[in-house]
Amino acid sequence: MSSGESEEESLDSHVKGLVFEKQIGKGSYGKVYKAVWNGSEVADKMFNHSVFFQNGMIDQYMGEFQREWDVLKLLNHANVVKLHTVVFPKGYSPIIITELLHCDLERYIKKSNSSPKIPNMNLICIALDVIQGLQYMHSLDPLVVHRDLATKNILLTVNGMAKIADMGVAKVFAAGCEMYATRVPGTPVYAAPETYPVMRQFEVISDAKYGPKVDVFSFGAVLLAMIVGHEPVVWPITPITKDGEMIKEHDRRKTDILEMGDHFLKEFGVKVFGE
């Protein structure tokens, strides 16, 4: 990349048919851009350089990433964002090219001036869309676990149809199996407690072991957010005490559970948090 040239301008010349237009989002993993790819408007996700280029592990990370995406790019469902391709520019982290949608659910809730923030019929439609997307992903062989389902990772069309997005940390699991996997540096207020490593006195004893149920838990947190009209309030943030004991989710989320009042979906949403 030459002096004075932005990373996006440099990548325009490295990736055939790709032209960046403007940044439309930013997260812990990188930035999202509106772009044109082979004549079509798309969304491009660029990972932060540090995600892949750290600790001399680039070959391992890139190899694992490539294997995962060989499966993920085959996803084909109305409620899962279409993944066009992944490109691997030399000297850069991967770029994920997907269909371009209207906005994410987090932004939709924040900007809504209605009361409730999401009318009940719209809420039901969005919830059913997400459920159908998850059912599809979890029914595949091998099945796909999203691992970071949150309002920011659910995109809406201009007509309000919901699609599960951001497969950057999705993982392929053997059907019906749980696996030991590293902690996902995603969205703590939506994360299932089993995704946290086993710890004692703040030392990691073993990696977390989990499966597709972590997405069901996160869906419950998404449903809660849609009902109360804001991002989940969780305390303490970490569900594990210094002695390695799990804190009950009903206790961590009691503020939002009370705020749900007598909403007709309260029982369904809270059920995933356990006793």
Backbone as CSV, one residue per row, in Angstrom:
resi,resn,N_x,N_y,N_z,CA_x,CA_y,CA_z,C_x,C_y,C_z
1,MET,0.850,-1.187,0.000,0.000,0.000,0.000,0.883,1.233,0.000
2,SER,0.713,2.134,-0.939,1.570,3.300,-1.079,1.227,4.360,-0.052
3,SER,2.172,5.269,0.189,1.970,6.357,1.135,0.800,7.224,0.693
4,GLY,-0.102,7.553,1.645,-1.245,8.399,1.334,-2.416,7.655,0.735
5,GLU,-2.258,6.372,0.476,-3.333,5.570,-0.118,-4.056,4.825,0.989
6,SER,-5.387,4.930,1.032,-6.151,4.231,2.057,-6.141,2.734,1.790
7,GLU,-6.444,1.967,2.844,-6.487,0.511,2.691,-7.534,0.114,1.666
8,GLU,-8.680,0.817,1.675,-9.749,0.489,0.744,-9.326,0.764,-0.701
9,GLU,-8.651,1.903,-0.909,-8.179,2.228,-2.255,-7.164,1.207,-2.737
10,SER,-6.308,0.760,-1.823,-5.318,-0.242,-2.179,-5.988,-1.561,-2.543
11,LEU,-7.014,-1.932,-1.783,-7.699,-3.198,-2.035,-8.482,-3.169,-3.339
12,ASP,-8.967,-1.997,-3.732,-9.662,-1.891,-5.019,-8.812,-2.451,-6.151
13,SER,-7.513,-2.222,-6.060,-6.615,-2.679,-7.121,-6.173,-4.124,-6.921
14,HIS,-6.363,-4.659,-5.692,-5.955,-6.034,-5.407,-7.058,-7.050,-5.703
15,VAL,-8.322,-6.623,-5.605,-9.448,-7.543,-5.771,-10.209,-7.161,-7.036
16,LYS,-10.166,-8.027,-8.016,-10.788,-7.755,-9.310,-12.296,-7.586,-9.167
17,GLY,-12.820,-6.524,-9.758,-14.257,-6.301,-9.783,-14.833,-5.697,-8.528
18,LEU,-13.980,-5.304,-7.558,-14.458,-4.785,-6.278,-14.115,-3.306,-6.142
19,VAL,-15.142,-2.491,-5.843,-14.941,-1.056,-5.625,-15.644,-0.657,-4.329
20,PHE,-14.881,-0.179,-3.349,-15.456,0.268,-2.083,-16.127,1.625,-2.270
21,GLU,-17.300,1.809,-1.633,-18.007,3.089,-1.721,-17.964,3.853,-0.401
22,LYS,-18.475,3.250,0.689,-18.453,3.939,1.977,-18.594,2.932,3.116
23,GLN,-18.102,3.332,4.297,-18.235,2.486,5.477,-19.658,2.600,6.007
24,ILE,-20.277,1.453,6.322,-21.650,1.462,6.830,-21.775,0.793,8.186
25,GLY,-20.677,0.241,8.700,-20.737,-0.409,10.000,-19.361,-0.704,10.545
26,LYS,-19.312,-0.963,11.854,-18.044,-1.257,12.507,-18.317,-2.111,13.728
27,GLY,-17.487,-3.125,13.952,-17.658,-3.996,15.101,-16.326,-4.425,15.661
28,SER,-16.375,-5.367,16.612,-15.148,-5.818,17.265,-14.223,-6.551,16.304
29,TYR,-14.782,-7.095,15.204,-13.970,-7.868,14.267,-13.467,-7.060,13.078
30,GLY,-14.095,-5.925,12.820,-13.648,-5.155,11.676,-14.680,-4.147,11.218
31,LYS,-14.623,-3.792,9.944,-15.504,-2.781,9.371,-16.334,-3.380,8.237
32,VAL,-17.507,-2.781,8.017,-18.383,-3.205,6.927,-18.556,-2.030,5.970
33,TYR,-18.426,-2.321,4.682,-18.520,-1.287,3.662,-19.620,-1.608,2.661
34,LYS,-20.236,-0.557,2.157,-21.057,-0.696,0.957,-20.093,-0.657,-0.216
35,ALA,-20.258,-1.573,-1.151,-19.321,-1.652,-2.275,-20.047,-2.149,-3.518
36,VAL,-19.338,-2.111,-4.611,-19.835,-2.679,-5.869,-18.892,-3.802,-6.255
37,TRP,-19.468,-4.970,-6.498,-18.672,-6.148,-6.856,-19.244,-6.740,-8.136
38,ASN,-18.443,-6.727,-9.174,-18.873,-7.236,-10.487,-20.200,-6.627,-10.933
39,GLY,-20.362,-5.328,-10.646,-21.537,-4.606,-11.107,-22.724,-4.606,-10.172
40,SER,-22.666,-5.351,-9.057,-23.787,-5.427,-8.115,-23.426,-4.777,-6.782
41,GLU,-24.413,-4.123,-6.152,-24.192,-3.549,-4.829,-24.118,-4.666,-3.796
42,VAL,-23.102,-4.620,-2.951,-22.881,-5.661,-1.952,-22.401,-5.019,-0.654
43,ALA,-22.308,-5.845,0.374,-21.682,-5.445,1.634,-20.375,-6.211,1.764
44,ASP,-19.316,-5.507,2.132,-18.000,-6.129,2.313,-17.585,-6.005,3.767
45,LYS,-17.231,-7.117,4.374,-16.718,-7.082,5.742,-15.218,-7.330,5.710
46,MET,-14.471,-6.373,6.246,-13.018,-6.498,6.352,-12.652,-6.733,7.809
47,PHE,-11.947,-7.823,8.076,-11.523,-8.111,9.437,-10.384,-7.192,9.853
48,ASN,-10.354,-6.871,11.161,-9.219,-6.128,11.689,-7.942,-6.921,11.452
49,HIS,-6.894,-6.215,11.122,-5.609,-6.848,10.822,-5.171,-7.776,11.953
50,SER,-5.425,-7.368,13.204,-4.932,-8.124,14.360,-5.622,-9.468,14.539
51,VAL,-6.823,-9.628,13.950,-7.554,-10.889,14.112,-6.786,-12.054,13.503
52,PHE,-6.136,-11.809,12.376,-5.432,-12.889,11.685,-3.917,-12.788,11.794
53,PHE,-3.387,-11.585,11.880,-1.942,-11.406,11.862,-1.430,-11.185,13.284
54,GLN,-1.427,-12.256,14.072,-0.958,-12.138,15.438,-0.292,-13.437,15.877
55,ASN,0.689,-13.285,16.734,1.363,-14.424,17.371,1.912,-15.452,16.384
56,GLY,2.198,-15.028,15.160,2.771,-15.947,14.186,1.852,-17.086,13.801
57,MET,0.522,-16.906,13.999,-0.435,-17.987,13.768,-1.202,-17.812,12.465
58,ILE,-0.730,-16.953,11.579,-1.494,-16.622,10.385,-1.835,-17.840,9.538
59,ASP,-0.884,-18.759,9.339,-1.156,-19.927,8.494,-2.248,-20.797,9.093
60,GLN,-2.198,-20.992,10.421,-3.211,-21.808,11.087,-4.579,-21.141,10.991
61,TYR,-4.646,-19.831,11.283,-5.910,-19.121,11.254,-6.512,-19.110,9.854
62,MET,-5.685,-18.825,8.865,-6.186,-18.746,7.495,-6.656,-20.103,7.001
63,GLY,-5.939,-21.162,7.370,-6.343,-22.500,6.962,-7.673,-22.890,7.561
64,GLU,-7.841,-22.614,8.866,-9.102,-22.932,9.535,-10.234,-22.091,8.960
65,PHE,-9.959,-20.815,8.738,-10.956,-19.914,8.183,-11.410,-20.393,6.803
66,GLN,-10.469,-20.799,5.976,-10.788,-21.269,4.627,-11.668,-22.514,4.674
67,ARG,-11.358,-23.451,5.576,-12.151,-24.684,5.690,-13.579,-24.376,6.133
68,GLU,-13.716,-23.469,7.114,-15.045,-23.102,7.589,-15.858,-22.477,6.453
69,TRP,-15.236,-21.589,5.692,-15.971,-20.874,4.667,-16.287,-21.722,3.454
70,ASP,-15.575,-22.806,3.265,-15.936,-23.739,2.206,-17.331,-24.305,2.458
71,VAL,-17.711,-24.394,3.739,-19.054,-24.851,4.106,-20.026,-23.679,4.146
72,LEU,-19.634,-22.596,4.809,-20.540,-21.475,5.015,-21.016,-20.841,3.713
73,LYS,-20.166,-20.832,2.704,-20.560,-20.191,1.441,-21.669,-20.960,0.726
74,LEU,-21.938,-22.192,1.166,-22.998,-22.995,0.558,-24.359,-22.750,1.200
75,LEU,-24.413,-21.945,2.272,-25.683,-21.668,2.939,-26.655,-21.024,1.959
76,ASN,-27.889,-21.526,1.961,-28.882,-21.025,1.007,-30.266,-21.069,1.642
77,HIS,-30.639,-19.954,2.267,-31.942,-19.881,2.932,-32.404,-18.428,2.941
78,ALA,-33.704,-18.231,2.826,-34.261,-16.880,2.751,-33.959,-16.047,3.987
79,ASN,-33.754,-16.710,5.135,-33.520,-15.976,6.381,-32.070,-16.009,6.836
80,VAL,-31.176,-16.292,5.905,-29.733,-16.214,6.148,-29.139,-15.344,5.045
81,VAL,-28.373,-14.333,5.433,-27.783,-13.428,4.446,-26.939,-14.215,3.450
82,LYS,-27.132,-13.926,2.176,-26.416,-14.630,1.113,-24.947,-14.242,1.107
83,LEU,-24.090,-15.252,1.204,-22.651,-15.045,1.158,-22.179,-15.270,-0.273
84,HIS,-21.727,-14.224,-0.920,-21.297,-14.353,-2.314,-19.942,-15.049,-2.427
85,THR,-18.980,-14.563,-1.685,-17.640,-15.155,-1.755,-16.776,-14.603,-0.634
86,VAL,-15.618,-15.196,-0.480,-14.579,-14.690,0.421,-13.312,-14.570,-0.403
87,VAL,-12.654,-13.438,-0.307,-11.404,-13.250,-1.043,-10.266,-13.076,-0.052
88,PHE,-9.083,-13.504,-0.469,-7.911,-13.498,0.401,-6.786,-12.683,-0.247
89,PRO,-6.884,-11.345,-0.212,-5.830,-10.517,-0.811,-4.503,-10.724,-0.077
90,LYS,-3.436,-10.853,-0.819,-2.124,-11.072,-0.220,-1.749,-9.890,0.669
91,GLY,-1.386,-10.215,1.923,-0.976,-9.182,2.862,-2.115,-8.539,3.620
92,TYR,-3.354,-8.991,3.356,-4.519,-8.439,4.033,-5.317,-9.572,4.672
93,SER,-6.143,-9.217,5.652,-7.062,-10.206,6.205,-8.183,-10.458,5.199
94,PRO,-8.927,-11.573,5.334,-9.962,-11.917,4.348,-11.057,-10.856,4.254
95,ILE,-11.702,-10.808,3.102,-12.843,-9.921,2.875,-14.048,-10.790,2.546
96,ILE,-15.122,-10.617,3.308,-16.347,-11.380,3.096,-17.320,-10.516,2.299
97,ILE,-17.792,-11.024,1.185,-18.705,-10.276,0.317,-20.094,-10.907,0.398
98,THR,-21.086,-10.117,0.843,-22.447,-10.617,1.034,-23.452,-9.705,0.339
99,GLU,-24.707,-10.165,0.347,-25.761,-9.302,-0.170,-25.893,-8.071,0.731
100,LEU,-26.383,-6.984,0.172,-26.543,-5.722,0.897,-27.994,-5.574,1.331
101,LEU,-28.205,-5.314,2.635,-29.562,-5.151,3.149,-29.774,-3.741,3.694
102,HIS,-30.969,-3.503,4.247,-31.389,-2.151,4.633,-30.717,-1.661,5.915
103,CYS,-30.886,-2.386,7.015,-30.292,-1.983,8.293,-30.276,-3.174,9.233
104,ASP,-29.572,-3.030,10.361,-29.568,-4.118,11.339,-30.641,-3.873,12.395
105,LEU,-30.994,-4.928,13.116,-32.072,-4.860,14.101,-31.728,-3.921,15.252
106,GLU,-30.474,-3.889,15.657,-30.061,-2.987,16.739,-30.357,-1.532,16.369
107,ARG,-29.979,-1.147,15.162,-30.204,0.232,14.709,-31.691,0.513,14.549
108,TYR,-32.427,-0.480,14.047,-33.871,-0.326,13.868,-34.546,-0.019,15.199
109,ILE,-34.167,-0.754,16.250,-34.753,-0.539,17.572,-34.392,0.846,18.102
110,LYS,-33.129,1.229,17.975,-32.674,2.524,18.491,-33.387,3.688,17.813
111,LYS,-33.629,3.574,16.507,-34.205,4.689,15.759,-35.731,4.699,15.757
112,SER,-36.341,3.632,16.238,-37.799,3.548,16.234,-38.401,4.569,17.200
113,ASN,-39.418,5.284,16.734,-40.118,6.263,17.567,-41.467,5.748,18.049
114,SER,-41.780,4.501,17.719,-43.077,3.949,18.104,-43.035,3.407,19.532
115,SER,-44.189,3.141,20.084,-44.286,2.542,21.416,-45.332,1.432,21.366
116,PRO,-44.901,0.172,21.541,-43.530,-0.277,21.792,-42.616,-0.040,20.579
117,LYS,-41.309,-0.171,20.814,-40.323,0.083,19.761,-40.588,-0.767,18.519
118,ILE,-40.979,-2.028,18.747,-41.341,-2.916,17.640,-42.775,-3.379,17.864
119,PRO,-43.711,-2.992,17.005,-45.095,-3.461,17.147,-45.148,-4.989,17.204
120,ASN,-46.114,-5.512,17.930,-46.167,-6.954,18.184,-46.162,-7.803,16.917
121,MET,-46.904,-7.397,15.890,-46.931,-8.197,14.666,-45.560,-8.219,13.999
122,ASN,-44.887,-7.068,13.980,-43.536,-7.014,13.411,-42.573,-7.863,14.226
123,LEU,-42.718,-7.791,15.547,-41.847,-8.569,16.437,-42.000,-10.058,16.165
124,ILE,-43.245,-10.507,16.032,-43.497,-11.927,15.764,-42.875,-12.341,14.431
125,CYS,-43.035,-11.511,13.411,-42.483,-11.842,12.088,-40.961,-11.927,12.125
126,ILE,-40.323,-10.963,12.796,-38.863,-10.982,12.903,-38.407,-12.216,13.665
127,ALA,-39.081,-12.513,14.782,-38.712,-13.680,15.589,-38.836,-14.970,14.782
128,LEU,-39.928,-15.112,14.036,-40.123,-16.320,13.227,-39.072,-16.425,12.128
129,ASP,-38.704,-15.292,11.542,-37.655,-15.305,10.516,-36.343,-15.822,11.094
130,VAL,-35.977,-15.324,12.280,-34.720,-15.745,12.910,-34.780,-17.221,13.285
131,ILE,-35.914,-17.666,13.819,-36.080,-19.079,14.177,-35.893,-19.962,12.947
132,GLN,-36.495,-19.575,11.837,-36.375,-20.383,10.619,-34.937,-20.415,10.107
133,GLY,-34.241,-19.285,10.211,-32.835,-19.259,9.810,-31.983,-20.169,10.671
134,LEU,-32.217,-20.130,11.992,-31.459,-20.993,12.903,-31.790,-22.459,12.675
135,GLN,-33.073,-22.767,12.483,-33.462,-24.158,12.230,-32.745,-24.698,11.002
136,TYR,-32.643,-23.892,9.982,-31.938,-24.305,8.765,-30.472,-24.581,9.063
137,MET,-29.790,-23.651,9.718,-28.368,-23.807,10.011,-28.105,-25.025,10.883
138,HIS,-28.982,-25.255,11.860,-28.789,-26.363,12.793,-29.219,-27.708,12.212
139,SER,-29.920,-27.692,11.075,-30.361,-28.951,10.452,-29.372,-29.458,9.408
140,LEU,-28.353,-28.664,9.108,-27.368,-29.070,8.105,-26.463,-30.171,8.639
141,ASP,-25.786,-30.855,7.748,-24.819,-31.884,8.130,-23.543,-31.672,7.318
142,PRO,-22.486,-31.135,7.947,-22.393,-30.761,9.363,-23.191,-29.495,9.661
143,LEU,-23.659,-29.395,10.914,-24.467,-28.244,11.288,-23.588,-27.019,11.515
144,VAL,-24.208,-25.856,11.408,-23.494,-24.589,11.563,-24.029,-23.862,12.788
145,VAL,-23.132,-23.498,13.698,-23.488,-22.736,14.890,-22.989,-21.305,14.700
146,HIS,-23.872,-20.341,14.860,-23.514,-18.946,14.596,-22.521,-18.409,15.616
147,ARG,-22.795,-18.606,16.898,-21.940,-18.253,18.040,-21.920,-16.767,18.404
148,ASP,-22.551,-15.911,17.615,-22.603,-14.493,17.989,-23.915,-13.870,17.524
149,LEU,-25.028,-14.580,17.786,-26.334,-14.050,17.402,-26.675,-12.875,18.321
150,ALA,-26.941,-11.729,17.734,-27.259,-10.506,18.471,-28.043,-9.596,17.540
151,THR,-28.664,-8.561,18.094,-29.464,-7.667,17.252,-28.624,-7.034,16.144
152,LYS,-27.342,-6.783,16.416,-26.482,-6.168,15.393,-26.200,-7.127,14.239
153,ASN,-26.394,-8.436,14.479,-26.114,-9.445,13.461,-27.379,-10.023,12.834
154,ILE,-28.479,-9.314,12.995,-29.729,-9.653,12.316,-30.068,-8.469,11.421
155,LEU,-30.075,-8.687,10.121,-30.318,-7.610,9.171,-31.745,-7.666,8.644
156,LEU,-32.267,-6.495,8.301,-33.639,-6.381,7.817,-33.664,-5.859,6.387
157,THR,-34.579,-6.401,5.592,-34.812,-5.857,4.258,-35.682,-4.606,4.400
158,VAL,-35.898,-3.895,3.309,-36.751,-2.701,3.361,-38.179,-3.069,3.739
159,ASN,-38.567,-4.327,3.539,-39.913,-4.790,3.885,-39.983,-5.415,5.270
160,GLY,-38.871,-5.375,6.025,-38.879,-5.867,7.394,-38.586,-7.342,7.559
161,MET,-38.205,-8.026,6.494,-37.839,-9.441,6.599,-36.468,-9.553,7.260
162,ALA,-36.335,-10.466,8.219,-35.085,-10.607,8.970,-34.210,-11.712,8.399
163,LYS,-32.901,-11.445,8.388,-31.924,-12.425,7.921,-30.747,-12.465,8.890
164,ILE,-30.315,-13.670,9.229,-29.153,-13.841,10.098,-27.899,-13.501,9.308
165,ALA,-27.054,-12.666,9.900,-25.868,-12.182,9.197,-24.621,-12.390,10.039
166,ASP,-23.504,-11.968,9.480,-22.203,-11.939,10.150,-21.775,-13.327,10.616
167,MET,-21.343,-14.136,9.658,-20.885,-15.489,9.951,-19.390,-15.534,10.279
168,GLY,-18.828,-14.391,10.626,-17.386,-14.317,10.847,-16.856,-15.226,11.933
169,VAL,-17.695,-15.565,12.925,-17.240,-16.475,13.978,-18.069,-17.757,14.011
170,ALA,-18.890,-17.970,12.965,-19.667,-19.210,12.892,-18.723,-20.406,12.832
171,LYS,-19.195,-21.531,13.353,-18.357,-22.723,13.384,-19.155,-23.928,12.923
172,VAL,-18.469,-24.811,12.219,-19.083,-26.041,11.730,-18.893,-27.135,12.773
173,PHE,-19.999,-27.759,13.194,-19.975,-28.804,14.211,-20.429,-30.123,13.596
174,ALA,-19.861,-31.217,14.080,-20.368,-32.533,13.691,-21.797,-32.658,14.201
175,ALA,-22.683,-33.231,13.402,-24.102,-33.307,13.741,-24.313,-33.943,15.108
176,GLY,-25.117,-33.265,15.951,-25.479,-33.805,17.244,-24.389,-33.756,18.287
177,CYS,-23.289,-33.087,18.006,-22.151,-33.093,18.928,-21.897,-31.720,19.523
178,GLU,-21.357,-31.754,20.755,-20.789,-30.559,21.341,-19.288,-30.638,21.138
179,MET,-18.642,-29.487,21.133,-17.202,-29.453,20.909,-16.555,-28.486,21.885
180,TYR,-15.282,-28.757,22.185,-14.501,-27.764,22.910,-14.114,-26.698,21.901
181,ALA,-14.360,-25.457,22.249,-14.055,-24.358,21.335,-13.621,-23.147,22.134
182,THR,-12.844,-22.306,21.510,-12.351,-21.122,22.188,-13.488,-20.148,22.452
183,ARG,-13.308,-19.329,23.476,-14.275,-18.285,23.807,-14.399,-17.325,22.626
184,VAL,-15.630,-16.981,22.282,-15.869,-16.074,21.165,-15.844,-14.633,21.659
185,PRO,-14.944,-13.799,21.150,-14.922,-12.396,21.567,-16.027,-11.615,20.878
186,GLY,-17.260,-12.016,21.119,-18.391,-11.418,20.434,-19.149,-10.436,21.297
187,THR,-20.410,-10.744,21.620,-21.294,-9.815,22.309,-21.715,-10.416,23.645
188,PRO,-21.062,-10.053,24.753,-21.280,-10.710,26.046,-22.731,-10.728,26.515
189,VAL,-23.503,-9.657,26.279,-24.868,-9.609,26.806,-25.802,-10.577,26.091
190,TYR,-25.360,-11.151,24.976,-26.158,-12.149,24.254,-25.585,-13.562,24.389
191,ALA,-24.410,-13.681,24.963,-23.698,-14.961,24.964,-24.227,-15.925,26.019
192,ALA,-24.349,-17.196,25.637,-24.736,-18.246,26.576,-23.603,-18.485,27.568
193,PRO,-23.919,-18.786,28.829,-22.866,-18.977,29.835,-21.910,-20.109,29.509
194,GLU,-22.378,-21.127,28.790,-21.495,-22.263,28.490,-20.413,-21.925,27.470
195,THR,-20.520,-20.751,26.819,-19.458,-20.361,25.890,-18.237,-19.802,26.612
196,TYR,-18.372,-19.593,27.910,-17.231,-19.107,28.687,-16.380,-20.284,29.142
197,PRO,-15.063,-20.143,29.159,-14.198,-21.240,29.608,-14.392,-21.526,31.088
198,VAL,-14.073,-22.748,31.486,-14.136,-23.126,32.900,-12.974,-22.455,33.616
199,MET,-13.310,-21.671,34.658,-12.273,-20.908,35.352,-12.340,-21.132,36.855
200,ARG,-11.195,-20.929,37.492,-11.122,-20.941,38.954,-10.053,-19.958,39.378
201,GLN,-10.430,-19.048,40.279,-9.521,-17.981,40.705,-8.971,-17.224,39.492
202,PHE,-9.875,-16.984,38.529,-9.572,-16.214,37.320,-8.564,-16.900,36.399
203,GLU,-8.306,-18.179,36.613,-7.432,-18.936,35.724,-8.272,-19.917,34.914
204,VAL,-7.979,-20.019,33.623,-8.721,-20.924,32.746,-8.313,-22.362,33.028
205,ILE,-9.287,-23.183,33.404,-9.042,-24.601,33.670,-9.173,-25.412,32.386
206,SER,-10.178,-25.090,31.581,-10.356,-25.763,30.288,-11.198,-24.881,29.380
207,ASP,-11.111,-25.150,28.068,-11.928,-24.403,27.117,-13.401,-24.735,27.309
208,ALA,-14.251,-23.872,26.769,-15.684,-24.100,26.851,-16.098,-25.245,25.930
209,LYS,-17.134,-25.981,26.347,-17.688,-27.047,25.523,-19.160,-26.734,25.284
210,TYR,-19.539,-26.629,24.024,-20.914,-26.247,23.725,-21.306,-26.679,22.318
211,GLY,-22.582,-26.480,22.002,-23.115,-26.857,20.698,-24.160,-25.855,20.247
212,PRO,-25.100,-26.277,19.416,-26.070,-25.350,18.825,-27.005,-24.672,19.818
213,LYS,-27.129,-25.207,21.037,-28.019,-24.594,22.020,-27.591,-23.179,22.387
214,VAL,-26.303,-22.853,22.151,-25.862,-21.489,22.477,-26.575,-20.464,21.595
215,ASP,-26.937,-20.857,20.374,-27.679,-19.951,19.493,-29.109,-19.758,19.985
216,VAL,-29.689,-20.815,20.566,-31.048,-20.725,21.104,-31.069,-19.749,22.278
217,PHE,-30.051,-19.836,23.135,-29.936,-18.905,24.256,-29.853,-17.470,23.735
218,SER,-28.989,-17.249,22.758,-28.813,-15.902,22.210,-30.100,-15.390,21.574
219,PHE,-30.860,-16.297,20.961,-32.150,-15.891,20.402,-33.071,-15.391,21.509
220,GLY,-33.050,-16.059,22.662,-33.853,-15.599,23.793,-33.478,-14.188,24.210
221,ALA,-32.175,-13.895,24.198,-31.708,-12.550,24.543,-32.132,-11.535,23.484
222,VAL,-32.131,-11.948,22.214,-32.597,-11.072,21.129,-34.083,-10.776,21.300
223,LEU,-34.862,-11.798,21.614,-36.298,-11.619,21.819,-36.547,-10.660,22.978
224,LEU,-35.783,-10.820,24.047,-35.888,-9.925,25.200,-35.611,-8.482,24.781
225,ALA,-34.551,-8.284,23.985,-34.194,-6.934,23.532,-35.310,-6.318,22.695
226,MET,-35.948,-7.126,21.855,-37.037,-6.606,21.029,-38.235,-6.207,21.888
227,ILE,-38.490,-6.962,22.955,-39.638,-6.681,23.820,-39.419,-5.420,24.649
228,VAL,-38.238,-5.286,25.267,-37.985,-4.126,26.138,-37.557,-2.894,25.343
229,GLY,-37.126,-3.088,24.096,-36.799,-1.957,23.244,-35.429,-1.367,23.427
230,HIS,-34.499,-2.149,23.940,-33.110,-1.692,24.075,-32.201,-2.901,24.234
231,GLU,-30.895,-2.671,24.163,-29.940,-3.752,24.339,-30.066,-4.346,25.742
232,PRO,-29.819,-5.651,25.901,-29.965,-6.291,27.205,-29.099,-5.643,28.285
233,VAL,-29.658,-5.594,29.495,-28.917,-5.128,30.667,-28.544,-6.360,31.481
234,VAL,-27.250,-6.612,31.621,-26.776,-7.822,32.301,-25.757,-7.437,33.372
235,TRP,-25.943,-8.003,34.571,-24.963,-7.774,35.633,-24.921,-8.976,36.584
236,PRO,-23.719,-9.452,36.875,-22.433,-9.028,36.316,-22.273,-9.476,34.862
237,ILE,-21.357,-8.831,34.148,-21.149,-9.145,32.733,-20.685,-10.584,32.561
238,THR,-19.751,-11.018,33.392,-19.247,-12.396,33.320,-20.105,-13.297,34.196
239,PRO,-20.604,-14.422,33.656,-21.522,-15.277,34.412,-20.849,-16.251,35.372
240,ILE,-19.546,-16.104,35.562,-18.803,-17.041,36.403,-18.137,-16.287,37.544
241,THR,-18.301,-16.774,38.775,-17.656,-16.147,39.924,-16.175,-16.516,39.949
242,LYS,-15.420,-15.856,40.818,-13.987,-16.145,40.909,-13.723,-17.566,41.388
243,ASP,-14.742,-18.187,42.017,-14.611,-19.574,42.478,-15.064,-20.579,41.429
244,GLY,-15.421,-20.085,40.253,-15.811,-20.980,39.171,-17.274,-21.364,39.173
245,GLU,-18.092,-20.712,40.005,-19.517,-21.024,40.067,-20.290,-20.195,39.044
246,MET,-21.296,-20.831,38.427,-22.137,-20.137,37.460,-23.212,-19.313,38.184
247,ILE,-23.390,-18.083,37.745,-24.443,-17.222,38.271,-25.707,-17.458,37.447
248,LYS,-26.848,-17.596,38.110,-28.094,-17.856,37.398,-28.431,-16.705,36.454
249,GLU,-28.846,-17.069,35.248,-29.166,-16.050,34.252,-30.360,-15.201,34.665
250,HIS,-31.305,-15.790,35.391,-32.451,-15.010,35.860,-31.991,-13.904,36.799
251,ASP,-30.933,-14.143,37.553,-30.398,-13.112,38.444,-29.638,-12.053,37.649
252,ARG,-28.857,-12.481,36.673,-28.082,-11.530,35.866,-28.989,-10.637,35.020
253,ARG,-30.143,-11.146,34.637,-31.023,-10.434,33.706,-32.333,-9.986,34.359
254,LYS,-32.350,-9.887,35.678,-33.600,-9.606,36.387,-34.185,-8.233,36.042
255,THR,-33.333,-7.243,35.751,-33.835,-5.909,35.399,-34.696,-5.968,34.140
256,ASP,-34.194,-6.627,33.107,-34.948,-6.728,31.852,-36.163,-7.634,31.997
257,ILE,-36.024,-8.702,32.759,-37.150,-9.621,32.945,-38.313,-8.898,33.613
258,LEU,-38.009,-8.046,34.598,-39.055,-7.252,35.245,-39.654,-6.249,34.265
259,GLU,-38.806,-5.658,33.431,-39.269,-4.657,32.465,-40.187,-5.268,31.410
260,MET,-40.068,-6.564,31.169,-40.933,-7.226,30.187,-42.387,-7.237,30.640
261,GLY,-42.602,-7.048,31.953,-43.961,-7.007,32.480,-44.729,-8.279,32.187
262,ASP,-45.955,-8.120,31.667,-46.783,-9.289,31.346,-46.865,-9.514,29.835
263,HIS,-45.802,-9.160,29.127,-45.783,-9.347,27.671,-46.123,-10.791,27.314
264,PHE,-46.911,-10.964,26.261,-47.405,-12.302,25.926,-46.300,-13.271,25.511
265,LEU,-45.107,-12.761,25.162,-43.998,-13.644,24.798,-42.968,-13.784,25.923
266,LYS,-43.263,-13.218,27.082,-42.291,-13.238,28.182,-41.908,-14.663,28.573
267,GLU,-42.891,-15.513,28.798,-42.606,-16.884,29.243,-41.745,-17.624,28.226
268,PHE,-42.059,-17.455,26.950,-41.290,-18.114,25.895,-39.859,-17.599,25.866
269,GLY,-39.689,-16.280,25.979,-38.355,-15.700,25.910,-37.486,-16.050,27.092
270,VAL,-38.069,-16.034,28.289,-37.302,-16.269,29.516,-36.963,-17.744,29.694
271,LYS,-37.743,-18.623,29.100,-37.550,-20.067,29.274,-36.146,-20.514,28.901
272,VAL,-35.540,-19.892,27.898,-34.214,-20.328,27.445,-33.125,-20.009,28.460
273,PHE,-33.416,-19.126,29.425,-32.413,-18.768,30.423,-32.339,-19.776,31.564
274,GLY,-33.243,-20.773,31.570,-33.212,-21.795,32.610,-33.800,-21.289,33.907
275,GLU,-33.590,-22.091,34.951,-34.146,-21.737,36.268,-33.269,-20.718,36.969
